Amino acid sequence: MGYITKILGKNKTLSGTCFFTSFLLTLVLVLLVLVFLLINCRFNVVKSRAHMYIIFHENAPSKKVDDVCMRVKSKEWIKSLNLISSKQALNMVEKNMGVKLPRHFSNPLPYSADIFVKPRFLKEKEMNSIKNELLRYSSVEDVLLPSRLIMSYEHSYKHFLSFSLLFLCGFIIIEIAIFLLTGRLFYLNLREDVLTLKLLGCSSEKIKLLLMSGLFLIGFAGIVLAAVTSLGVVVFIRDFIQNLAFLGNSDFLSACGFSLIAVLFNIFVLFLCTLFAVRNEKV
Amino acid sequence: MVEEELVLLEDIYKTYDRVNWVLQGVNLCLKKGDVIKIIGDEGSGKSTLLKIILCSIYPERGRVNIMGADTSELKKYEHILLLRQYISVFFENFRLFEYMNVLDNLLFINKMRGRKKTAFMPLIERFLSQLDLRDVFKKKVIFLSPGEKARLSLAMIFSLDAPIILADEPFRCLSPSSVGKVIDILKGDFCKDKGILLFSGKELSSLEGKSFVLNGGKLYGIYNQDPG
């Protein structure tokens, strides 16, 4: 490694190019992954605002209603349940309409429950199966789903997912091309020295190992710096990110995990490109 | 193979364009202890001959035998590289590692050739002194004068301690005193068991050895070395 840096001494621009190429590509990839994860979390936040209503039978006894609510609360898909008694419902109507109904007015409103489900269950198919499950209870008269909202979310989410995957794939292809071209540039710059070594009888393996280790270590240093920089940035703006996307600690840790995967992926790509960049020319 | 034969060229023909023959029926035998000088003008085919011995190019006809191995039978490139380990070459344009210093150049090439430190360090010490490179051993090659580069290149080929030494115009950039020092090394014990093949544009009468003239692709022997 010492010698490759000495040979590279002739072209600090080249070693700088290799270093900053890997640094920038890694930084951009990590930030892209983080941005997509944040958008995904934001989607979940918006999705979790969608809720459904259970309308109980008009004459359903409160004991039975409580029983249904208890059972529903134990379901895997439930996020929160808010039981609205007929009296509360009447109060809400009065409040919303701005009228005061007379005391002798008989309350026609049934018991109902406002249900929020976990974001990952907010899909048309899942929601319909939840609805059917709820309708099996004898005291439940109807379940109101925000069908149009769910379809709209699903549609947007699909678009976002395919766009982000396509964008990442495109970026990775460009990244591989840039890594390969930088590797070739590195090799071509040292070509004359390589040919000298071959004319003097040095083995191809030794020469290849020397160049590969040089190129890989320069690129690796760039990737490490990018990882440290992005981690520093993320930690620095942690509060802002968490407020922006309502991230919990587990979401934050998984974002760090995905960033680490992106860094490891770049190290792997760098290694592969190093293998292909150094050619065994015969002289 | 006769044991002393290091390089054997038999009836070598070479052309680049299939019209003009650069080499025509060249025969040469370099043995242990031999000093052979090949004299020729520019474009006479000296570099082609050197490349053929290095297996960098192949002749159209003829047989090249290096250290007993027929080069036409070497199928793998790695075998050619292995064979080159028996050869030290002085290139006309030096082919040094420009941004390394003098000492690093010597250490680097020896390490890359897989030689042991105990084998090459004493030689490096010796030739740094003998070729007056001690004062510049930390200087980068790019800052050396052509004469210093030539001396470094010579120190490099001597430190490699190969049985065959090929040198293309080794004295061109050297001062008379440096030429004398190099000739002393070539005449001395260090080169006693080596075969030395020198390519030059003019005759070097101060160095004993067989002289040949390469002209029109053919090699002619010079029998009378007396300048008078």
Boltz contact constraints between the chains, C-beta under 6 A:
constraints:
  - contact:
      token1: [A, 3]
      token2: [B, 108]
      max_distance: 6.0
  - contact:
      token1: [A, 6]
      token2: [B, 100]
      max_distance: 6.0
  - contact:
      token1: [A, 6]
      token2: [B, 104]
      max_distance: 6.0
  - contact:
      token1: [A, 7]
      token2: [B, 97]
      max_distance: 6.0
  - contact:
      token1: [A, 9]
      token2: [B, 99]
      max_distance: 6.0
  - contact:
      token1: [A, 10]
      token2: [B, 99]
      max_distance: 6.0
  - contact:
      token1: [A, 193]
      token2: [B, 97]
      max_distance: 6.0
  - contact:
      token1: [A, 196]
      token2: [B, 95]
      max_distance: 6.0
  - contact:
      token1: [A, 197]
      token2: [B, 112]
      max_distance: 6.0
  - contact:
      token1: [A, 201]
      token2: [B, 81]
      max_distance: 6.0
  - contact:
      token1: [A, 201]
      token2: [B, 84]
      max_distance: 6.0
  - contact:
      token1: [A, 201]
      token2: [B, 85]
      max_distance: 6.0
  - contact:
      token1: [A, 202]
      token2: [B, 112]
      max_distance: 6.0
  - contact:
      token1: [A, 202]
      token2: [B, 113]
      max_distance: 6.0
  - contact:
      token1: [A, 203]
      token2: [B, 81]
      max_distance: 6.0
  - contact:
      token1: [A, 206]
      token2: [B, 112]
      max_distance: 6.0
  - contact:
      token1: [A, 282]
      token2: [B, 77]
      max_distance: 6.0
  - contact:
      token1: [A, 283]
      token2: [B, 56]
      max_distance: 6.0
